[in-house]
Amino acid sequence: MEFLNDYKLAGLFIGICTFLIIGFFHPIVVKAEYYWGTKSWWIFLILGIAGVIASLAVDSIILSSLLGVFAFSSFWTIKEVFEQEDRVKKGWFPKNPNRKYKF
């Protein structure tokens, strides 16, 4: 971590990791809705709360920032899971044949 601070790369590192974290959540939204539907929202709530607590507990500003990004990406995923259900309803994504849908 000192290397990043010494060479003034911390902001760039946080930006790249933020991009990767957000990109990591996109396929998770699709898979979570496919297998569990909107019932999966509470998993992301727990992950978000855990991320906030971890972010507050860590001393490193870089790690704390990344945990904060993870936490709020988890919270955003709650909204996205419900929107993914609408996308499935519109036919943009496949339905899981092993699951019953409300629509």
TIMI-2910 file (N, C-alpha, C, CB; in pm, 1 decimal, decimal comma, always signed):
<rs>
+----------+----------+----------+----------+----------+----------+----------+----------+----------+----------+----------+----------+------+
!      n_x !      n_y !      n_z !     ca_x !     ca_y !     ca_z !      c_x !      c_y !      c_z !     cb_x !     cb_y !     cb_z ! resn !
+----------+----------+----------+----------+----------+----------+----------+----------+----------+----------+----------+----------+------+
!    +82,2 !   -119,5 !     +0,0 !     +0,0 !     +0,0 !     +0,0 !    +86,7 !   +126,0 !     +0,0 !    -93,5 !     -0,3 !   +120,7 !  Met !
!   +203,5 !   +118,4 !    +64,9 !   +290,8 !   +235,6 !    +65,3 !   +339,3 !   +268,1 !    -75,4 !   +410,3 !   +212,9 !   +158,1 !  Glu !
!   +361,4 !   +163,6 !   -155,5 !   +403,3 !   +183,6 !   -294,1 !   +302,4 !   +270,7 !   -367,9 !   +419,9 !    +48,2 !   -366,0 !  Phe !
!   +173,3 !   +240,0 !   -348,5 !    +68,8 !   +317,6 !   -416,5 !    +68,9 !   +462,4 !   -371,1 !    -68,6 !   +255,7 !   -391,5 !  Leu !
!    +89,0 !   +482,5 !   -242,2 !    +91,6 !   +619,6 !   -190,5 !   +218,1 !   +693,3 !   -233,1 !    +80,9 !   +619,0 !    -38,0 !  Asn !
!   +332,2 !   +624,3 !   -228,8 !   +459,1 !   +688,2 !   -265,3 !   +459,8 !   +735,6 !   -410,0 !   +574,7 !   +592,1 !   -242,6 !  Asp !
!   +403,6 !   +658,6 !   -497,5 !   +403,1 !   +692,8 !   -639,0 !   +271,9 !   +757,3 !   -684,4 !   +429,7 !   +569,4 !   -720,7 !  Tyr !
!   +191,3 !   +798,1 !   -588,0 !    +65,0 !   +867,7 !   -614,3 !    -25,4 !   +789,1 !   -709,0 !    +92,5 !  +1005,6 !   -672,6 !  Lys !
!    -33,2 !   +657,9 !   -685,1 !   -115,0 !   +569,3 !   -765,9 !   -240,8 !   +521,7 !   -693,6 !    -33,7 !   +450,9 !   -808,8 !  Leu !
!   -261,2 !   +568,1 !   -570,9 !   -373,4 !   +519,7 !   -490,1 !   -507,6 !   +549,5 !   -557,2 !   -369,5 !   +583,2 !   -350,8 !  Ala !
!   -524,9 !   +668,4 !   -607,8 !   -651,2 !   +705,2 !   -672,6 !   -676,8 !   +621,3 !   -796,5 !   -650,8 !   +853,0 !   -709,8 !  Gly !
!   -574,2 !   +600,5 !   -875,2 !   -586,9 !   +518,0 !   -994,9 !   -621,1 !   +373,5 !   -957,4 !   -456,7 !   +522,6 !  -1077,5 !  Leu !
!   -554,8 !   +321,4 !   -854,4 !   -580,6 !   +186,0 !   -807,1 !   -724,7 !   +171,6 !   -758,2 !   -482,8 !   +149,2 !   -695,2 !  Phe !
!   -772,0 !   +268,3 !   -681,4 !   -910,1 !   +265,6 !   -632,3 !  -1007,6 !   +272,6 !   -750,1 !   -935,8 !   +382,9 !   -533,5 !  Ile !
!   -978,7 !   +354,9 !   -848,8 !  -1065,2 !   +364,8 !   -966,5 !  -1073,5 !   +234,8 !  -1043,9 !  -1016,2 !   +474,1 !  -1057,6 !  Gly !
!   -960,4 !   +170,4 !  -1065,5 !   -958,6 !    +42,5 !  -1137,6 !  -1034,2 !    -63,2 !  -1060,1 !   -814,5 !     -4,0 !  -1163,0 !  Ile !
!  -1008,3 !    -70,0 !   -929,5 !  -1077,5 !   -169,2 !   -846,5 !  -1228,1 !   -142,4 !   -839,7 !  -1018,4 !   -170,0 !   -705,1 !  Cys !
!  -1267,6 !    -16,1 !   -837,1 !  -1410,0 !    +18,7 !   -838,5 !  -1474,9 !    -31,5 !   -966,9 !  -1429,4 !   +171,7 !   -824,7 !  Thr !
!  -1409,7 !     -8,1 !  -1077,7 !  -1458,2 !    -56,9 !  -1207,1 !  -1475,0 !   -209,6 !  -1204,3 !  -1360,8 !    -15,6 !  -1320,4 !  Phe !
!  -1376,5 !   -280,1 !  -1149,3 !  -1382,1 !   -425,9 !  -1143,9 !  -1491,3 !   -475,6 !  -1049,1 !  -1247,4 !   -481,6 !  -1100,8 !  Leu !
!  -1508,3 !   -409,1 !   -935,4 !  -1611,7 !   -449,1 !   -839,1 !  -1750,1 !   -432,9 !   -901,0 !  -1600,9 !   -365,6 !   -709,1 !  Ile !
!  -1774,2 !   -319,3 !   -963,6 !  -1904,1 !   -295,4 !  -1026,8 !  -1926,8 !   -396,8 !  -1139,2 !  -1912,7 !   -150,3 !  -1081,9 !  Ile !
!  -1824,6 !   -421,6 !  -1218,7 !  -1835,1 !   -519,9 !  -1325,7 !  -1858,7 !   -660,6 !  -1272,9 !  -1710,3 !   -517,7 !  -1410,2 !  Gly !
!  -1805,1 !   -691,0 !  -1157,0 !  -1823,4 !   -820,8 !  -1092,5 !  -1969,2 !   -842,7 !  -1053,2 !  -1733,4 !   -832,1 !   -969,2 !  Phe !
!  -2037,0 !   -736,8 !  -1014,9 !  -2175,3 !   -748,8 !   -968,4 !  -2275,9 !   -768,6 !  -1082,1 !  -2212,9 !   -626,0 !   -889,4 !  Phe !
!  -2245,3 !   -726,2 !  -1203,5 !  -2341,0 !   -739,6 !  -1313,5 !  -2380,9 !   -884,5 !  -1340,2 !  -2283,1 !   -679,6 !  -1439,2 !  His !
!  -2287,3 !   -977,7 !  -1358,6 !  -2330,1 !  -1116,5 !  -1379,3 !  -2392,7 !  -1178,8 !  -1255,4 !  -2212,8 !  -1200,1 !  -1422,8 !  Pro !
!  -2355,0 !  -1130,3 !  -1138,6 !  -2414,5 !  -1182,5 !  -1015,2 !  -2563,0 !  -1149,9 !  -1009,6 !  -2342,9 !  -1125,0 !   -891,6 !  Ile !
!  -2600,3 !  -1030,2 !  -1053,5 !  -2741,8 !   -991,4 !  -1057,1 !  -2820,0 !  -1087,6 !  -1145,8 !  -2757,8 !   -846,0 !  -1108,3 !  Val !
!  -2767,2 !  -1115,2 !  -1263,1 !  -2835,9 !  -1203,0 !  -1357,7 !  -2850,9 !  -1342,9 !  -1298,4 !  -2759,5 !  -1209,2 !  -1492,0 !  Val !
!  -2744,3 !  -1397,3 !  -1242,6 !  -2748,7 !  -1532,6 !  -1185,7 !  -2838,3 !  -1539,3 !  -1062,3 !  -2607,8 !  -1579,3 !  -1149,8 !  Lys !
!  -2830,9 !  -1438,9 !   -975,9 !  -2913,7 !  -1439,5 !   -855,0 !  -3061,5 !  -1438,2 !   -890,2 !  -2880,0 !  -1319,4 !   -766,1 !  Ala !
!  -3099,9 !  -1354,6 !   -986,2 !  -3240,5 !  -1350,5 !  -1025,7 !  -3280,8 !  -1480,8 !  -1093,6 !  -3267,1 !  -1231,3 !  -1119,0 !  Glu !
!  -3194,4 !  -1537,2 !  -1173,2 !  -3225,3 !  -1660,5 !  -1245,2 !  -3251,3 !  -1775,7 !  -1148,2 !  -3110,8 !  -1696,6 !  -1340,7 !  Tyr !
!  -3165,6 !  -1791,0 !  -1048,3 !  -3178,2 !  -1905,3 !   -957,6 !  -3271,0 !  -1880,8 !   -838,8 !  -3043,2 !  -1943,2 !   -906,8 !  Tyr !
!  -3271,1 !  -1759,8 !   -783,9 !  -3348,2 !  -1734,6 !   -661,6 !  -3456,3 !  -1628,3 !   -677,0 !  -3255,4 !  -1693,8 !   -551,9 !  Trp !
!  -3458,3 !  -1557,7 !   -785,9 !  -3557,0 !  -1451,4 !   -802,8 !  -3526,8 !  -1333,5 !   -711,9 !  -3697,5 !  -1504,1 !   -775,1 !  Gly !
!  -3629,1 !  -1256,1 !   -683,6 !  -3609,8 !  -1137,6 !   -599,4 !  -3590,7 !  -1173,2 !   -452,6 !  -3728,0 !  -1043,8 !   -613,8 !  Thr !
!  -3608,1 !  -1301,2 !   -418,3 !  -3585,7 !  -1343,6 !   -279,7 !  -3439,6 !  -1331,1 !   -239,3 !  -3631,8 !  -1487,2 !   -260,5 !  Lys !
!  -3352,0 !  -1310,0 !   -335,0 !  -3208,9 !  -1300,3 !   -305,7 !  -3166,8 !  -1162,7 !   -254,1 !  -3129,8 !  -1333,4 !   -429,5 !  Ser !
!  -3257,9 !  -1067,6 !   -248,8 !  -3220,5 !   -931,3 !   -211,3 !  -3158,7 !   -923,3 !    -71,6 !  -3341,8 !   -841,2 !   -218,3 !  Trp !
!  -3203,8 !  -1004,9 !    +20,2 !  -3152,8 !   -996,5 !   +157,9 !  -3006,3 !  -1038,4 !   +166,9 !  -3237,1 !  -1083,9 !   +251,0 !  Trp !
!  -2959,9 !  -1124,6 !    +75,2 !  -2818,3 !  -1162,4 !    +73,9 !  -2732,7 !  -1038,9 !    +47,1 !  -2791,0 !  -1272,2 !    -33,2 !  Ile !
!  -2777,3 !   -957,4 !    -47,7 !  -2701,8 !   -837,0 !    -81,7 !  -2711,7 !   -732,0 !    +29,1 !  -2752,1 !   -778,5 !   -213,9 !  Phe !
!  -2822,6 !   -731,2 !   +101,2 !  -2833,6 !   -641,9 !   +216,3 !  -2730,8 !   -679,9 !   +322,7 !  -2976,2 !   -646,3 !   +275,3 !  Leu !
!  -2719,7 !   -808,0 !   +352,7 !  -2622,2 !   -855,0 !   +452,2 !  -2479,9 !   -825,4 !   +406,0 !  -2639,3 !  -1006,5 !   +478,0 !  Ile !
!  -2451,6 !   -851,0 !   +277,8 !  -2318,3 !   -819,6 !   +225,0 !  -2288,1 !   -670,4 !   +235,2 !  -2306,6 !   -865,1 !    +79,1 !  Leu !
!  -2387,2 !   -587,5 !   +205,7 !  -2368,3 !   -443,4 !   +214,6 !  -2341,3 !   -397,0 !   +356,7 !  -2489,1 !   -372,5 !   +160,3 !  Gly !
!  -2417,9 !   -447,8 !   +450,4 !  -2397,1 !   -410,7 !   +591,4 !  -2260,6 !   -457,4 !   +639,2 !  -2507,9 !   -470,9 !   +680,7 !  Ile !
!  -2222,7 !   -580,3 !   +601,2 !  -2090,6 !   -632,0 !   +638,4 !  -1980,2 !   -546,0 !   +577,4 !  -2075,0 !   -778,7 !   +593,1 !  Ala !
!  -1999,6 !   -501,8 !   +453,5 !  -1901,2 !   -416,2 !   +388,5 !  -1887,4 !   -281,1 !   +457,3 !  -1938,1 !   -395,9 !   +243,7 !  Gly !
!  -1999,6 !   -223,7 !   +501,2 !  -1994,5 !    -96,4 !   +573,5 !  -1920,1 !   -113,1 !   +705,2 !  -2136,6 !    -42,3 !   +599,0 !  Val !
!  -1952,9 !   -217,6 !   +778,5 !  -1886,1 !   -242,2 !   +907,2 !  -1736,4 !   -263,2 !   +885,7 !  -1948,0 !   -365,4 !   +978,5 !  Ile !
!  -1700,9 !   -344,1 !   +786,0 !  -1559,1 !   -367,9 !   +757,3 !  -1489,1 !   -239,7 !   +715,0 !  -1543,6 !   -474,1 !   +648,3 !  Ala !
!  -1556,1 !   -158,0 !   +635,4 !  -1497,4 !    -32,0 !   +591,1 !  -1468,3 !    +60,3 !   +708,9 !  -1590,2 !    +37,4 !   +492,1 !  Ser !
!  -1556,7 !    +60,6 !   +805,6 !  -1535,3 !   +144,4 !   +924,8 !  -1427,9 !    +88,7 !  +1016,7 !  -1664,8 !   +159,0 !  +1002,2 !  Leu !
!  -1404,9 !    -41,3 !  +1010,8 !  -1310,8 !   -106,0 !  +1102,1 !  -1166,5 !   -105,5 !  +1051,6 !  -1354,1 !   -247,5 !  +1126,6 !  Ala !
!  -1146,3 !    -80,8 !   +923,3 !  -1013,7 !    -88,8 !   +863,5 !   -944,2 !    +46,7 !   +870,5 !  -1022,8 !   -137,0 !   +717,8 !  Val !
!   -814,9 !    +44,7 !   +898,4 !   -739,2 !   +169,4 !   +908,6 !   -689,4 !   +221,3 !   +773,6 !   -622,0 !   +149,7 !  +1000,8 !  Asp !
!   -662,2 !   +132,7 !   +681,6 !   -609,3 !   +171,7 !   +551,1 !   -716,7 !   +243,6 !   +470,2 !   -557,4 !    +48,4 !   +474,1 !  Ser !
!   -683,6 !   +361,9 !   +422,6 !   -780,4 !   +440,2 !   +345,6 !   -812,7 !   +371,9 !   +213,0 !   -726,6 !   +582,0 !   +320,3 !  Ile !
!   -716,0 !   +306,8 !   +153,2 !   -739,3 !   +238,9 !    +25,5 !   -833,2 !   +120,8 !    +45,0 !   -606,3 !   +191,6 !    -36,4 !  Ile !
!   -802,0 !    +36,3 !   +142,0 !   -886,0 !    -79,4 !   +168,1 !  -1024,3 !    -37,8 !   +217,1 !   -819,5 !   -170,6 !   +270,1 !  Leu !
!  -1029,9 !    +64,2 !   +300,4 !  -1157,8 !   +115,6 !   +349,0 !  -1242,9 !   +166,6 !   +233,0 !  -1135,3 !   +227,9 !   +451,9 !  Ser !
!  -1179,8 !   +234,8 !   +139,2 !  -1252,0 !   +285,1 !    +20,7 !  -1307,2 !   +170,2 !    -62,2 !  -1159,4 !   +372,5 !    -66,2 !  Ser !
!  -1227,1 !    +68,1 !    -83,9 !  -1270,9 !    -45,7 !   -164,4 !  -1381,5 !   -123,7 !    -94,9 !  -1153,2 !   -137,7 !   -194,3 !  Leu !
!  -1374,4 !   -135,4 !    +35,3 !  -1482,4 !   -201,1 !   +109,9 !  -1610,6 !   -118,7 !   +101,9 !  -1441,6 !   -222,3 !   +257,6 !  Leu !
!  -1596,9 !    +13,9 !   +103,6 !  -1713,0 !   +100,3 !    +87,6 !  -1775,7 !    +85,7 !    -50,4 !  -1674,3 !   +244,7 !   +111,6 !  Gly !
!  -1693,3 !    +75,5 !   -152,6 !  -1743,7 !    +54,1 !   -288,9 !  -1815,3 !    -80,3 !   -295,7 !  -1627,7 !    +59,6 !   -393,1 !  Val !
!  -1756,2 !   -182,3 !   -236,0 !  -1819,6 !   -314,6 !   -232,5 !  -1954,3 !   -307,9 !   -161,1 !  -1727,7 !   -417,0 !   -162,7 !  Phe !
!  -1958,1 !   -239,2 !    -47,1 !  -2081,1 !   -229,2 !    +31,4 !  -2192,6 !   -162,4 !    -48,1 !  -2055,5 !   -151,6 !   +160,5 !  Ala !
!  -2164,3 !    -50,0 !   -109,6 !  -2269,4 !    +21,5 !   -179,1 !  -2301,7 !    -40,0 !   -314,8 !  -2230,1 !   +165,4 !   -196,3 !  Phe !
!  -2209,1 !   -115,1 !   -370,8 !  -2242,9 !   -194,5 !   -489,4 !  -2339,3 !   -305,7 !   -450,3 !  -2115,0 !   -254,0 !   -555,1 !  Ser !
!  -2321,0 !   -361,2 !   -332,0 !  -2414,5 !   -462,9 !   -281,8 !  -2552,8 !   -403,1 !   -260,5 !  -2362,8 !   -524,0 !   -150,3 !  Ser !
!  -2558,8 !   -284,1 !   -203,7 !  -2688,5 !   -218,3 !   -184,4 !  -2754,3 !   -188,8 !   -319,3 !  -2671,6 !    -87,5 !   -103,4 !  Phe !
!  -2676,6 !   -143,9 !   -416,8 !  -2730,2 !   -113,6 !   -549,1 !  -2783,1 !   -240,1 !   -615,8 !  -2622,7 !    -48,2 !   -637,0 !  Trp !
!  -2719,8 !   -351,7 !   -587,7 !  -2760,1 !   -479,3 !   -646,5 !  -2900,8 !   -517,9 !   -603,6 !  -2661,8 !   -589,1 !   -607,6 !  Thr !
!  -2943,3 !   -476,4 !   -485,3 !  -3080,1 !   -503,7 !   -441,0 !  -3178,4 !   -445,7 !   -542,8 !  -3106,0 !   -444,0 !   -299,0 !  Ile !
!  -3157,5 !   -321,8 !   -580,8 !  -3242,4 !   -256,5 !   -680,3 !  -3233,0 !   -328,6 !   -814,5 !  -3202,8 !   -108,6 !   -696,4 !  Lys !
!  -3112,2 !   -366,4 !   -852,1 !  -3091,0 !   -430,5 !   -981,2 !  -3157,2 !   -567,6 !   -990,9 !  -2943,6 !   -443,8 !  -1007,7 !  Glu !
!  -3164,8 !   -641,8 !   -880,8 !  -3230,6 !   -773,2 !   -883,3 !  -3378,5 !   -756,4 !   -917,1 !  -3214,2 !   -846,0 !   -746,8 !  Val !
!  -3441,8 !   -655,7 !   -859,2 !  -3583,0 !   -630,9 !   -890,9 !  -3599,5 !   -582,6 !  -1035,5 !  -3642,2 !   -526,9 !   -793,3 !  Phe !
!  -3506,4 !   -501,6 !  -1083,6 !  -3512,9 !   -458,0 !  -1222,8 !  -3482,6 !   -573,1 !  -1318,7 !  -3415,3 !   -342,9 !  -1246,7 !  Glu !
!  -3398,1 !   -666,1 !  -1274,2 !  -3369,1 !   -782,6 !  -1357,7 !  -3494,2 !   -867,0 !  -1377,6 !  -3257,4 !   -867,3 !  -1295,1 !  Gln !
!  -3578,0 !   -874,8 !  -1276,1 !  -3704,2 !   -947,3 !  -1289,8 !  -3789,1 !   -885,0 !  -1401,1 !  -3781,9 !   -947,2 !  -1155,6 !  Glu !
!  -3790,0 !   -752,6 !  -1407,6 !  -3863,6 !   -684,5 !  -1515,3 !  -3802,4 !   -715,2 !  -1652,0 !  -3865,0 !   -532,2 !  -1491,6 !  Asp !
!  -3669,7 !   -723,4 !  -1657,7 !  -3603,9 !   -755,4 !  -1784,2 !  -3639,8 !   -896,5 !  -1830,2 !  -3451,8 !   -741,4 !  -1770,4 !  Arg !
!  -3649,6 !   -988,4 !  -1734,2 !  -3690,3 !  -1125,7 !  -1766,8 !  -3834,3 !  -1125,6 !  -1815,3 !  -3674,5 !  -1219,4 !  -1643,9 !  Val !
!  -3918,6 !  -1047,6 !  -1749,5 !  -4059,8 !  -1037,7 !  -1789,2 !  -4073,1 !   -986,3 !  -1932,1 !  -4136,5 !   -945,3 !  -1693,0 !  Lys !
!  -3987,4 !   -892,5 !  -1970,8 !  -3990,8 !   -837,0 !  -2106,7 !  -3929,7 !   -931,8 !  -2209,4 !  -3917,4 !   -703,8 !  -2110,5 !  Lys !
!  -3865,7 !  -1039,4 !  -2162,9 !  -3804,8 !  -1135,0 !  -2253,8 !  -3661,7 !  -1103,1 !  -2291,4 !  -3885,4 !  -1144,1 !  -2376,2 !  Gly !
!  -3600,8 !  -1006,5 !  -2224,7 !  -3463,3 !   -969,3 !  -2256,0 !  -3363,1 !  -1070,9 !  -2201,7 !  -3432,6 !   -831,6 !  -2200,1 !  Trp !
!  -3403,2 !  -1143,2 !  -2096,6 !  -3318,8 !  -1246,0 !  -2035,9 !  -3402,5 !  -1371,9 !  -2020,6 !  -3260,9 !  -1199,3 !  -1897,7 !  Phe !
!  -3338,5 !  -1489,7 !  -2020,4 !  -3415,6 !  -1614,7 !  -2013,7 !  -3476,0 !  -1639,7 !  -1876,8 !  -3327,9 !  -1731,5 !  -2051,2 !  Pro !
!  -3591,6 !  -1706,9 !  -1877,9 !  -3655,0 !  -1751,4 !  -1753,6 !  -3591,0 !  -1882,6 !  -1711,1 !  -3809,7 !  -1767,8 !  -1770,9 !  Lys !
!  -3587,6 !  -1906,5 !  -1583,4 !  -3541,8 !  -2034,1 !  -1530,4 !  -3659,0 !  -2131,0 !  -1538,8 !  -3488,6 !  -2020,2 !  -1382,8 !  Asn !
!  -3648,2 !  -2238,0 !  -1616,1 !  -3761,2 !  -2331,1 !  -1630,8 !  -3793,4 !  -2407,8 !  -1502,5 !  -3731,8 !  -2429,7 !  -1741,5 !  Pro !
!  -3702,2 !  -2409,2 !  -1407,2 !  -3723,2 !  -2481,6 !  -1281,5 !  -3784,6 !  -2394,8 !  -1171,8 !  -3592,1 !  -2538,1 !  -1232,9 !  Asn !
!  -3823,5 !  -2273,1 !  -1207,4 !  -3877,1 !  -2179,3 !  -1108,7 !  -4011,7 !  -2127,2 !  -1154,2 !  -3780,0 !  -2062,6 !  -1085,2 !  Arg !
!  -4099,5 !  -2100,3 !  -1057,6 !  -4229,8 !  -2040,3 !  -1090,2 !  -4217,5 !  -1889,0 !  -1075,9 !  -4344,1 !  -2096,5 !   -997,3 !  Lys !
!  -4275,0 !  -1818,2 !  -1171,0 !  -4269,8 !  -1672,3 !  -1172,2 !  -4406,3 !  -1615,9 !  -1135,2 !  -4225,0 !  -1619,9 !  -1310,8 !  Tyr !
!  -4405,4 !  -1493,0 !  -1085,2 !  -4529,4 !  -1424,9 !  -1048,7 !  -4604,8 !  -1377,1 !  -1172,7 !  -4499,7 !  -1306,3 !   -956,2 !  Lys !
!  -4536,6 !  -1363,2 !  -1281,6 !  -4598,5 !  -1308,3 !  -1403,5 !  -4626,0 !  -1415,3 !  -1506,2 !  -4509,9 !  -1201,9 !  -1464,8 !  Phe !
+----------+----------+----------+----------+----------+----------+----------+----------+----------+----------+----------+----------+------+
</rs>
